[in-house]
């Protein structure tokens, strides 16, 4: 393996310093002409918190914005992400006992980015 691109994010470092663990997802979807959208979750004191982030659609793929936590149950684990017809669709497991889907408008997701602009 050879490193092709490398970037850092002070915003993500700040989030990481406040939790026990932070993990990204394998799913990233085109969000705009210039950005991809993806999810990450943090783990602290037995609970997960899921947030969205956007990153540049071109190298070095710098993180642009990080959302405040999304309205998922504290034992929810996001497993899929899609953007279709003006909606953001997040599939997630609920406390390892059920499958759920969170559907929100793009405008509602954008409200979650208001607190953290680069």
Secondary structure, DSSP 8 states (H G I E B T S, - for coil): ---------HHHHHHHHTSSEEEEEEEEEE-SSSEEEEEEEEEETTEEEEEEEEEESSTT--EEEE----S--TTEEEEEEEEETTEEEEEEEETTTEEEEEEEEHHHHHHHHTT---
